[in-house]
Amino acid sequence: MSDMLREDLLERLDRLDEDASLMFDGGERFHLIIVGGGALILLERITRATHDVDAISASHEILELLEKYDINCRVQTYINNFPYNYEDRLVPLSVGGRKIDFYTASLEDIVIAKLYSARATDIRDVESEKVVEAIDWKLLEKLAVEEDEARASALNDRCYADFKASYDDYVRRYRP
């Protein structure tokens, strides 16, 4: 698959929704929650291209259709990188709407997940000026330190300690 920019991603999601409406003719509704670089592009926080779309959650009925559109649902294995209650902060996308409700994780949840991963590309993404300027720093702090958020989803104390060191460095460098 070639790299995609925001307009390409929106068009791909709209076509996916159109295909779902052709496959399912009842009143059912489906969901797709996009995370990672694709989510940051859709939220207009980074402008780089991405070669994939990562979904942390999708309705079971549309999983086969997602493969046709190169939407990666294997990121579910990284669920522990997201604060425990990330679903409470989903951001609806105004695309499609025939059969599929599209969401991204909140910016703050994405920042937490990318700091957990510590990959160079992920760190560059959250260092983007548009990301840093848009963060709700009080919410980010809550998600990073409260017992029932990032700490609750951590695999173990060591993973959380590594994340917390990365988070503390990020806050020191970028918080206004």
Backbone as a printed PyTorch tensor [residue, N CA C, xyz], in Angstrom:
tensor([[[  0.8380,  -1.1650,   0.0000],
         [  0.0000,   0.0000,   0.0000],
         [  0.8870,   1.2330,   0.0000]],

        [[  0.5060,   2.2360,  -0.7350],
         [  1.2940,   3.4590,  -0.7780],
         [  0.9950,   4.3140,   0.4520]],

        [[  1.8700,   5.2740,   0.7080],
         [  1.6700,   6.1690,   1.8350],
         [  0.4080,   6.9870,   1.6400]],

        [[ -0.2530,   7.3090,   2.7650],
         [ -1.5100,   8.0380,   2.6970],
         [ -1.4160,   9.3310,   3.4930]],

        [[ -2.0150,  10.3580,   2.9420],
         [ -2.1850,  11.6120,   3.6480],
         [ -3.6270,  11.6850,   4.1320]],

        [[ -3.9900,  12.7690,   4.8100],
         [ -5.3140,  12.8790,   5.4280],
         [ -6.4570,  12.6580,   4.4300]],

        [[ -6.4150,  13.3330,   3.2890],
         [ -7.5080,  13.1830,   2.3120],
         [ -7.6150,  11.7490,   1.8120]],

        [[ -6.4730,  11.0950,   1.6210],
         [ -6.4770,   9.6890,   1.2100],
         [ -7.1220,   8.8080,   2.2810]],

        [[ -6.7840,   9.0880,   3.5410],
         [ -7.3540,   8.3040,   4.6390],
         [ -8.8700,   8.4930,   4.7190]],

        [[ -9.3140,   9.7280,   4.6000],
         [-10.7520,   9.9960,   4.6580],
         [-11.4890,   9.3090,   3.5130]],

        [[-10.9050,   9.3580,   2.3310],
         [-11.5220,   8.7000,   1.1780],
         [-11.5800,   7.1860,   1.3850]],

        [[-10.5160,   6.6180,   1.9110],
         [-10.4680,   5.1690,   2.1700],
         [-11.5460,   4.7650,   3.1760]],

        [[-11.7120,   5.5470,   4.2300],
         [-12.7270,   5.2420,   5.2350],
         [-14.1310,   5.3880,   4.6660]],

        [[-14.3380,   6.3840,   3.8320],
         [-15.6520,   6.5650,   3.2070],
         [-15.9830,   5.3800,   2.2910]],

        [[-14.9930,   4.9150,   1.5300],
         [-15.2300,   3.7440,   0.6610],
         [-15.5060,   2.4940,   1.4870]],

        [[-14.8050,   2.3420,   2.5840],
         [-15.0450,   1.2250,   3.5020],
         [-16.4860,   1.2680,   4.0100]],

        [[-16.9320,   2.4290,   4.4170],
         [-18.2930,   2.5840,   4.9090],
         [-19.3120,   2.2800,   3.8140]],

        [[-19.0190,   2.7150,   2.6040],
         [-19.9170,   2.4410,   1.4730],
         [-19.9990,   0.9340,   1.2130]],

        [[-18.8600,   0.2580,   1.2210],
         [-18.8630,  -1.1970,   1.0290],
         [-19.6440,  -1.9000,   2.1370]],

        [[-19.4900,  -1.4370,   3.3680],
         [-20.2250,  -2.0480,   4.4820],
         [-21.7240,  -1.8590,   4.2950]],

        [[-22.1280,  -0.7130,   3.7570],
         [-23.5620,  -0.4730,   3.5530],
         [-24.1230,  -1.3620,   2.4470]],

        [[-23.2740,  -1.7630,   1.5040],
         [-23.7080,  -2.6740,   0.4520],
         [-23.7780,  -4.1190,   0.9570]],

        [[-22.8970,  -4.4700,   1.8870],
         [-22.8510,  -5.8330,   2.4200],
         [-23.9300,  -6.0970,   3.4650]],

        [[-24.2650,  -5.0940,   4.2350],
         [-25.2030,  -5.2470,   5.3470],
         [-26.3800,  -4.3160,   5.1020]],

        [[-27.5470,  -4.8800,   4.8640],
         [-28.6770,  -4.0270,   4.5020],
         [-29.6800,  -3.8300,   5.6340]],

        [[-29.3680,  -4.3330,   6.8170],
         [-30.2410,  -4.1300,   7.9690],
         [-29.9060,  -2.8300,   8.6820]],

        [[-30.4430,  -2.6770,   9.8640],
         [-30.2290,  -1.4530,  10.6320],
         [-29.0120,  -1.4940,  11.5330]],

        [[-28.1720,  -2.5210,  11.3840],
         [-27.0240,  -2.6460,  12.2670],
         [-26.0220,  -1.5130,  12.0680]],

        [[-25.2880,  -1.1950,  13.1580],
         [-24.2260,  -0.1840,  13.1390],
         [-22.9410,  -0.8620,  13.5870]],

        [[-21.8470,  -0.4220,  13.0340],
         [-20.5400,  -0.9710,  13.3760],
         [-19.6430,   0.1620,  13.8560]],

        [[-18.5190,  -0.2060,  14.4550],
         [-17.5810,   0.8160,  14.9170],
         [-16.1580,   0.4600,  14.5020]],

        [[-15.3390,   1.4950,  14.3990],
         [-13.9220,   1.3340,  14.1080],
         [-13.1900,   2.4360,  14.8590]],

        [[-12.2260,   2.0430,  15.7100],
         [-11.4490,   3.0020,  16.4980],
         [-10.0210,   3.0060,  15.9830]],

        [[ -9.6160,   4.1350,  15.4140],
         [ -8.3100,   4.2910,  14.7880],
         [ -7.3410,   4.9320,  15.7750]],

        [[ -6.1120,   4.4140,  15.7900],
         [ -5.0790,   4.9120,  16.6920],
         [ -3.8010,   5.1430,  15.8930]],

        [[ -2.7400,   5.5230,  16.5770],
         [ -1.4300,   5.6510,  15.9550],
         [ -1.3030,   6.8580,  15.0450]],

        [[ -0.3590,   6.7530,  14.1180],
         [ -0.0940,   7.8480,  13.1840],
         [ -1.3060,   8.2050,  12.3470]],

        [[ -2.0720,   7.2000,  11.9400],
         [ -3.2760,   7.4670,  11.1570],
         [ -4.2540,   8.3450,  11.9190]],

        [[ -4.4090,   8.0910,  13.2200],
         [ -5.2980,   8.9100,  14.0410],
         [ -4.7710,  10.3380,  14.1360]],

        [[ -3.4660,  10.4940,  14.3240],
         [ -2.9000,  11.8430,  14.4180],
         [ -3.0490,  12.6010,  13.1080]],

        [[ -2.9680,  11.8970,  12.0000],
         [ -3.1960,  12.5290,  10.6990],
         [ -4.6580,  12.9540,  10.5740]],

        [[ -5.5670,  12.0740,  10.9400],
         [ -6.9980,  12.3960,  10.8620],
         [ -7.3710,  13.5360,  11.8030]],

        [[ -6.6980,  13.6310,  12.9470],
         [ -6.9350,  14.7210,  13.8990],
         [ -6.1900,  16.0020,  13.5030]],

        [[ -5.4750,  15.9400,  12.3820],
         [ -4.7130,  17.0710,  11.8430],
         [ -3.6400,  17.5660,  12.8180]],

        [[ -2.9500,  16.6090,  13.4460],
         [ -1.8760,  16.9400,  14.3830],
         [ -0.4920,  16.6420,  13.8280]],

        [[ -0.4190,  15.7690,  12.8230],
         [  0.8320,  15.5530,  12.1020],
         [  0.4990,  15.5680,  10.6160]],

        [[  1.5030,  15.8970,   9.8130],
         [  1.2690,  15.9930,   8.3740],
         [  2.0500,  14.9570,   7.5860]],

        [[  2.7900,  14.1230,   8.2650],
         [  3.5400,  13.1020,   7.5390],
         [  2.5810,  12.0820,   6.9340]],

        [[  3.0510,  11.3780,   5.9440],
         [  2.2540,  10.2940,   5.3620],
         [  2.4180,   9.0430,   6.2160]],

        [[  1.4700,   8.1510,   6.1020],
         [  1.5590,   6.8650,   6.7860],
         [  1.2450,   5.7740,   5.7690]],

        [[  1.8060,   4.6120,   5.9660],
         [  1.5340,   3.5220,   5.0340],
         [  0.5060,   2.5500,   5.5930]],

        [[  0.0410,   2.7930,   6.8310],
         [ -0.9460,   1.8790,   7.3890],
         [ -1.9560,   2.6370,   8.2340]],

        [[ -3.0400,   1.9760,   8.5100],
         [ -4.0560,   2.4820,   9.4260],
         [ -4.2040,   1.4240,  10.5030]],

        [[ -4.0030,   1.8350,  11.7480],
         [ -4.0980,   0.9130,  12.8730],
         [ -5.4260,   1.1260,  13.5880]],

        [[ -6.1220,   0.0310,  13.8550],
         [ -7.3870,   0.0850,  14.5850],
         [ -7.2560,  -0.7490,  15.8470]],

        [[ -7.5570,  -0.1460,  16.9820],
         [ -7.4660,  -0.8490,  18.2610],
         [ -8.7320,  -1.6540,  18.5330]],

        [[ -9.8260,  -1.2730,  17.8650],
         [-11.0890,  -1.9730,  18.0680],
         [-11.9530,  -1.8030,  16.8290]],

        [[-12.6630,  -2.8710,  16.4770],
         [-13.5920,  -2.8370,  15.3430],
         [-14.6620,  -3.8870,  15.5610]],

        [[-15.8400,  -3.6170,  15.0540],
         [-16.9130,  -4.6090,  15.1230],
         [-16.4700,  -5.8710,  14.4030]],

        [[-16.7430,  -6.9990,  15.0220],
         [-16.3320,  -8.2990,  14.4830],
         [-16.8330,  -8.5080,  13.0490]],

        [[-18.0370,  -8.0680,  12.7680],
         [-18.6610,  -8.3130,  11.4650],
         [-17.9090,  -7.6840,  10.2990]],

        [[-17.1260,  -6.6370,  10.5550],
         [-16.4430,  -5.9470,   9.4490],
         [-14.9500,  -6.2590,   9.3680]],

        [[-14.4610,  -7.1690,  10.1860],
         [-13.0250,  -7.4620,  10.2000],
         [-12.4970,  -7.9040,   8.8380]],

        [[-13.2210,  -8.7720,   8.1520],
         [-12.7790,  -9.2380,   6.8400],
         [-12.7280,  -8.0800,   5.8350]],

        [[-13.6920,  -7.1990,   5.9200],
         [-13.7300,  -6.0330,   5.0380],
         [-12.5560,  -5.0940,   5.3150]],

        [[-12.1410,  -5.0000,   6.5660],
         [-11.0160,  -4.1280,   6.9210],
         [ -9.7320,  -4.5810,   6.2380]],

        [[ -9.5650,  -5.8730,   6.0900],
         [ -8.3770,  -6.3950,   5.3990],
         [ -8.2960,  -5.8570,   3.9820]],

        [[ -9.4220,  -5.7650,   3.2960],
         [ -9.4660,  -5.2410,   1.9300],
         [ -8.9380,  -3.8090,   1.8700]],

        [[ -9.1170,  -3.0640,   2.9420],
         [ -8.6910,  -1.6680,   2.9890],
         [ -7.3860,  -1.4800,   3.7520]],

        [[ -6.6710,  -2.5600,   3.9820],
         [ -5.3810,  -2.5350,   4.6740],
         [ -5.4480,  -1.8270,   6.0240]],

        [[ -6.4990,  -2.1040,   6.7540],
         [ -6.6200,  -1.5700,   8.1050],
         [ -6.1920,  -2.6670,   9.0660]],

        [[ -5.1760,  -2.3690,   9.8240],
         [ -4.5100,  -3.3210,  10.6970],
         [ -5.2190,  -3.3930,  12.0490]],

        [[ -5.7960,  -4.5260,  12.3400],
         [ -6.4470,  -4.7320,  13.6370],
         [ -5.5530,  -5.5180,  14.5920]],

        [[ -4.3390,  -5.7960,  14.1970],
         [ -3.4340,  -6.5510,  15.0640],
         [ -2.8440,  -5.6850,  16.1760]],

        [[ -3.1460,  -4.4020,  16.2040],
         [ -2.6220,  -3.5450,  17.2680],
         [ -3.3110,  -3.8040,  18.6020]],

        [[ -4.3330,  -4.6370,  18.6130],
         [ -4.9920,  -5.0050,  19.8670],
         [ -3.9680,  -5.5510,  20.8610]],

        [[ -2.8730,  -6.1100,  20.3590],
         [ -1.8340,  -6.6190,  21.2580],
         [ -1.1590,  -5.4910,  22.0340]],

        [[ -1.3310,  -4.2500,  21.5920],
         [ -0.7380,  -3.0980,  22.2810],
         [ -1.7540,  -2.3860,  23.1680]],

        [[ -2.8720,  -3.0270,  23.4660],
         [ -3.9180,  -2.3970,  24.2650],
         [ -3.3840,  -1.9210,  25.6110]],

        [[ -2.3820,  -2.6140,  26.1510],
         [ -1.8340,  -2.2100,  27.4440],
         [ -1.0200,  -0.9220,  27.3710]],

        [[ -0.7790,  -0.4020,  26.1570],
         [ -0.1150,   0.9000,  26.0110],
         [ -1.1080,   2.0540,  26.1560]],

        [[ -2.3810,   1.7390,  26.1640],
         [ -3.4130,   2.7710,  26.2560],
         [ -3.9370,   2.8420,  27.6820]],

        [[ -4.2330,   4.0530,  28.1580],
         [ -4.8710,   4.1590,  29.4740],
         [ -6.1180,   3.2790,  29.5270]],

        [[ -6.3690,   2.7420,  30.6800],
         [ -7.4090,   1.7400,  30.8640],
         [ -8.7710,   2.1830,  30.3400]],

        [[ -9.1490,   3.4080,  30.5520],
         [-10.4750,   3.9020,  30.1910],
         [-10.4730,   4.7240,  28.8980]],

        [[ -9.6400,   4.3890,  27.9380],
         [ -9.5260,   5.2010,  26.7190],
         [-10.8570,   5.3530,  25.9830]],

        [[-11.7360,   4.3560,  26.1010],
         [-13.0240,   4.4240,  25.3870],
         [-13.8840,   5.5910,  25.8580]],

        [[-13.6510,   6.0680,  27.0680],
         [-14.4220,   7.1950,  27.5990],
         [-14.1050,   8.5000,  26.8770]],

        [[-13.0040,   8.5280,  26.1330],
         [-12.5450,   9.7750,  25.5130],
         [-12.4580,   9.6960,  23.9850]],

        [[-13.1640,   8.7950,  23.3760],
         [-13.0990,   8.6500,  21.9180],
         [-13.5380,   9.9310,  21.2200]],

        [[-12.9020,  10.1900,  20.0850],
         [-13.2170,  11.3680,  19.2710],
         [-13.9130,  10.8800,  18.0050]],

        [[-15.1850,  11.2510,  17.8230],
         [-15.8810,  10.8220,  16.6030],
         [-15.3190,  11.5410,  15.3770]],

        [[-15.2390,  10.8150,  14.2680],
         [-14.8000,  11.3980,  12.9990],
         [-16.0180,  11.6390,  12.1270]],

        [[-16.0150,  12.7450,  11.4200],
         [-17.1490,  13.0400,  10.5240],
         [-16.8120,  12.5230,   9.1350]],

        [[-16.9080,  11.2130,   9.0150],
         [-16.6860,  10.5380,   7.7390],
         [-17.6370,   9.3490,   7.6960]],

        [[-18.0420,   8.9920,   6.5230],
         [-18.9190,   7.8300,   6.3940],
         [-20.2460,   8.0650,   7.0730]],

        [[-20.6330,   7.1250,   7.8890],
         [-21.8630,   7.2570,   8.6380],
         [-23.0050,   6.4000,   8.1280]],

        [[-22.8040,   5.7370,   6.9950],
         [-23.8660,   4.8700,   6.4790],
         [-24.0500,   3.6690,   7.3980]],

        [[-22.9450,   3.0060,   7.7200],
         [-22.9740,   1.7880,   8.5440],
         [-21.9460,   1.8090,   9.6650]],

        [[-20.8620,   2.5630,   9.4600],
         [-19.7470,   2.5120,  10.4060],
         [-19.5880,   3.8570,  11.0950]],

        [[-19.4700,   3.8030,  12.4100],
         [-19.1300,   4.9820,  13.1980],
         [-17.6170,   4.9350,  13.4090]],

        [[-16.9380,   5.9580,  12.9310],
         [-15.4810,   6.0300,  13.0110],
         [-15.0660,   6.9240,  14.1700]],

        [[-14.0470,   6.4700,  14.8830],
         [-13.5110,   7.2210,  16.0150],
         [-11.9900,   7.1420,  15.9820]],

        [[-11.3760,   8.0960,  16.6890],
         [ -9.9700,   7.9520,  17.0400],
         [ -9.9080,   7.9780,  18.5630]],

        [[ -8.8250,   7.4520,  19.0950],
         [ -8.5620,   7.6540,  20.5130],
         [ -8.2780,   9.1420,  20.6930]],

        [[ -8.4270,   9.6430,  21.9060],
         [ -8.1360,  11.0570,  22.1560],
         [ -6.6500,  11.3270,  21.9410]],

        [[ -6.3360,  12.5660,  21.7110],
         [ -4.9380,  12.9510,  21.5300],
         [ -4.1090,  12.5300,  22.7370]],

        [[ -4.6330,  12.7400,  23.9220],
         [ -3.8860,  12.4040,  25.1390],
         [ -3.6690,  10.8990,  25.2640]],

        [[ -4.6640,  10.1050,  24.9000],
         [ -4.4970,   8.6500,  24.9340],
         [ -3.4580,   8.1920,  23.9200]],

        [[ -3.4530,   8.8340,  22.7600],
         [ -2.4660,   8.4900,  21.7330],
         [ -1.0610,   8.8560,  22.2030]],

        [[ -0.9170,  10.0240,  22.8380],
         [  0.4010,  10.4280,  23.3610],
         [  0.8840,   9.4060,  24.3830]],

        [[  0.0180,   9.0010,  25.3010],
         [  0.4010,   7.9830,  26.3000],
         [  0.8680,   6.7120,  25.6000]],

        [[  0.0990,   6.2280,  24.6290],
         [  0.4440,   4.9850,  23.9290],
         [  1.7700,   5.1150,  23.1940]],

        [[  2.0070,   6.2500,  22.5670],
         [  3.2560,   6.4320,  21.8340],
         [  4.4480,   6.5640,  22.7810]],

        [[  4.2550,   7.1840,  23.9380],
         [  5.3340,   7.2410,  24.9230],
         [  5.6120,   5.8480,  25.4980]],

        [[  4.5870,   5.0460,  25.6600],
         [  4.7790,   3.6560,  26.0990],
         [  5.6210,   2.8830,  25.0840]],

        [[  5.3450,   3.0800,  23.8010],
         [  6.0410,   2.2850,  22.7800],
         [  7.5070,   2.6810,  22.6610]],

        [[  7.7860,   3.9710,  22.8090],
         [  9.1550,   4.5060,  22.7790],
         [  9.8840,   4.3000,  21.4540]],

        [[  9.1620,   3.9580,  20.3800],
         [  9.8060,   3.8590,  19.0710],
         [ 10.1200,   5.2630,  18.5670]],

        [[ 11.1840,   5.4080,  17.8190],
         [ 11.6330,   6.7220,  17.3560],
         [ 10.5360,   7.4700,  16.5860]],

        [[  9.8370,   6.7880,  15.6950],
         [  8.7710,   7.4340,  14.9200],
         [  7.6530,   7.9070,  15.8400]],

        [[  7.3030,   7.1040,  16.8250],
         [  6.2500,   7.4800,  17.7650],
         [  6.6540,   8.6990,  18.5830]],

        [[  7.8910,   8.7380,  19.0280],
         [  8.3740,   9.8810,  19.8100],
         [  8.3720,  11.1400,  18.9390]],

        [[  8.8210,  11.0320,  17.6980],
         [  8.7860,  12.1970,  16.7920],
         [  7.3600,  12.6900,  16.6020]],

        [[  6.4150,  11.7620,  16.4790],
         [  5.0140,  12.1640,  16.3200],
         [  4.5380,  13.0290,  17.4760]],

        [[  4.8230,  12.6170,  18.7140],
         [  4.3080,  13.3650,  19.8620],
         [  5.1260,  14.6090,  20.1630]],

        [[  6.2660,  14.7590,  19.5070],
         [  7.0550,  15.9830,  19.6300],
         [  6.6300,  17.0420,  18.6170]],

        [[  5.7220,  16.6800,  17.7250],
         [  5.2070,  17.6160,  16.7310],
         [  4.6080,  18.8390,  17.4250]],

        [[  4.8810,  20.0120,  16.8870],
         [  4.3720,  21.2540,  17.4660],
         [  2.8490,  21.2470,  17.5870]],

        [[  2.1640,  20.7320,  16.5670],
         [  0.7000,  20.6960,  16.6010],
         [  0.1730,  19.7470,  17.6800]],

        [[  0.9070,  18.7040,  17.9790],
         [  0.5140,  17.7940,  19.0560],
         [  0.7200,  18.4990,  20.3930]],

        [[  1.9090,  19.0200,  20.6060],
         [  2.2570,  19.6580,  21.8790],
         [  1.3060,  20.8150,  22.1910]],

        [[  0.9760,  21.6170,  21.1920],
         [  0.0870,  22.7610,  21.4060],
         [ -1.3390,  22.3470,  21.7320]],

        [[ -1.7750,  21.1950,  21.2660],
         [ -3.1690,  20.7790,  21.4290],
         [ -3.4230,  19.9270,  22.6680]],

        [[ -2.3890,  19.4820,  23.3300],
         [ -2.5580,  18.5940,  24.4870],
         [ -3.2640,  19.3190,  25.6330]],

        [[ -4.2010,  18.6040,  26.2370],
         [ -4.7850,  19.0190,  27.5100],
         [ -3.8470,  18.4360,  28.5640]],

        [[ -2.9430,  19.2640,  29.0820],
         [ -1.8700,  18.7810,  29.9480],
         [ -2.3990,  18.2410,  31.2820]],

        [[ -3.4820,  18.7960,  31.7720],
         [ -4.0720,  18.2660,  33.0170],
         [ -4.6270,  16.8640,  32.7820]],

        [[ -5.2970,  16.6780,  31.6580],
         [ -5.8170,  15.3500,  31.3330],
         [ -4.6680,  14.3730,  31.1090]],

        [[ -3.6420,  14.7930,  30.3970],
         [ -2.4930,  13.9140,  30.1560],
         [ -1.8750,  13.4620,  31.4810]],

        [[ -1.7290,  14.3880,  32.4100],
         [ -1.1690,  14.0490,  33.7250],
         [ -2.0610,  13.0260,  34.4400]],

        [[ -3.3560,  13.2540,  34.4040],
         [ -4.3000,  12.3150,  35.0310],
         [ -4.1410,  10.9210,  34.4290]],

        [[ -4.0910,  10.8630,  33.1050],
         [ -3.9850,   9.5620,  32.4360],
         [ -2.6590,   8.8790,  32.7520]],

        [[ -1.6160,   9.6580,  32.9150],
         [ -0.2870,   9.0910,  33.1470],
         [ -0.0890,   8.5830,  34.5650]],

        [[ -0.7250,   9.2130,  35.5430],
         [ -0.3790,   8.8820,  36.9300],
         [ -1.4940,   8.2440,  37.7460]],

        [[ -2.7610,   8.4300,  37.3720],
         [ -3.8220,   7.8600,  38.1960],
         [ -3.8260,   6.3310,  38.1170]],

        [[ -4.1470,   5.7290,  39.2420],
         [ -4.1160,   4.2670,  39.3780],
         [ -4.9980,   3.5450,  38.3680]],

        [[ -6.1250,   4.1520,  37.9730],
         [ -7.0630,   3.4520,  37.0970],
         [ -6.9180,   3.8180,  35.6230]],

        [[ -5.7750,   4.3600,  35.2400],
         [ -5.5510,   4.7110,  33.8310],
         [ -4.3060,   3.9850,  33.2990]],

        [[ -3.2530,   4.7140,  32.9210],
         [ -2.0730,   4.0770,  32.3040],
         [ -1.4510,   3.0280,  33.2290]],

        [[ -1.4330,   3.3100,  34.5080],
         [ -0.8640,   2.3400,  35.4580],
         [ -1.6800,   1.0520,  35.4750]],

        [[ -2.9970,   1.1700,  35.3920],
         [ -3.8710,  -0.0150,  35.4340],
         [ -3.7100,  -0.8880,  34.1950]],

        [[ -3.3310,  -0.2950,  33.0790],
         [ -3.2200,  -1.0870,  31.8530],
         [ -1.8040,  -1.6070,  31.6070]],

        [[ -0.8510,  -1.1870,  32.4220],
         [  0.5410,  -1.6190,  32.2450],
         [  0.6810,  -3.1250,  32.4530]],

        [[  1.5410,  -3.7520,  31.6620],
         [  1.7860,  -5.1880,  31.8190],
         [  2.3720,  -5.5270,  33.1780]],

        [[  3.2670,  -4.6580,  33.6400],
         [  3.9030,  -4.8880,  34.9310],
         [  4.5130,  -3.5770,  35.4210]],

        [[  5.0690,  -3.5940,  36.6270],
         [  5.6350,  -2.3800,  37.2210],
         [  6.8130,  -1.8400,  36.4200]],

        [[  7.6050,  -2.7380,  35.8580],
         [  8.7580,  -2.2780,  35.0770],
         [  8.3190,  -1.5250,  33.8200]],

        [[  7.3130,  -2.0480,  33.1070],
         [  6.7950,  -1.3590,  31.9180],
         [  6.2740,   0.0170,  32.2980]],

        [[  5.5550,   0.0820,  33.4220],
         [  5.0250,   1.3790,  33.8380],
         [  6.1670,   2.3170,  34.2140]],

        [[  7.1780,   1.8220,  34.8910],
         [  8.3170,   2.6670,  35.2840],
         [  9.0380,   3.2070,  34.0440]],

        [[  9.2130,   2.3810,  33.0210],
         [  9.8370,   2.8440,  31.7750],
         [  8.9910,   3.9210,  31.1160]],

        [[  7.6670,   3.6720,  31.0570],
         [  6.7660,   4.6800,  30.5000],
         [  6.8570,   5.9710,  31.3070]],

        [[  6.8010,   5.8580,  32.6260],
         [  6.7780,   7.0520,  33.4880],
         [  8.0400,   7.8740,  33.3100]],

        [[  9.1830,   7.2320,  33.1250],
         [ 10.4290,   7.9690,  32.8720],
         [ 10.3300,   8.7150,  31.5430]],

        [[  9.7990,   8.0610,  30.5320],
         [  9.6140,   8.6990,  29.2230],
         [  8.6190,   9.8540,  29.3310]],

        [[  7.5360,   9.6290,  30.0540],
         [  6.5270,  10.6680,  30.2560],
         [  7.1180,  11.8730,  30.9830]],

        [[  7.8400,  11.6350,  32.0780],
         [  8.4320,  12.7320,  32.8480],
         [  9.3840,  13.5510,  31.9870]],

        [[ 10.1730,  12.8890,  31.1590],
         [ 11.0750,  13.5950,  30.2460],
         [ 10.2800,  14.4190,  29.2300]],

        [[  9.2310,  13.8540,  28.7020],
         [  8.3720,  14.5530,  27.7350],
         [  7.7730,  15.8110,  28.3640]],

        [[  7.2500,  15.6820,  29.5650],
         [  6.6530,  16.8280,  30.2580],
         [  7.7120,  17.8930,  30.5170]],

        [[  8.8670,  17.4930,  30.9710],
         [  9.9510,  18.4350,  31.2480],
         [ 10.3300,  19.2280,  29.9860]],

        [[ 10.3400,  18.5490,  28.8630],
         [ 10.7830,  19.1760,  27.6110],
         [  9.7010,  19.9930,  26.9160]],

        [[  8.4270,  19.5980,  27.0540],
         [  7.3990,  20.2100,  26.1940],
         [  6.2600,  20.9160,  26.9150]],

        [[  6.0100,  20.6300,  28.1610],
         [  4.8680,  21.2750,  28.8300],
         [  5.1370,  22.7710,  28.9780]],

        [[  4.1770,  23.5820,  28.5680],
         [  4.3640,  25.0460,  28.6880],
         [  4.4230,  25.4930,  30.1470]]])
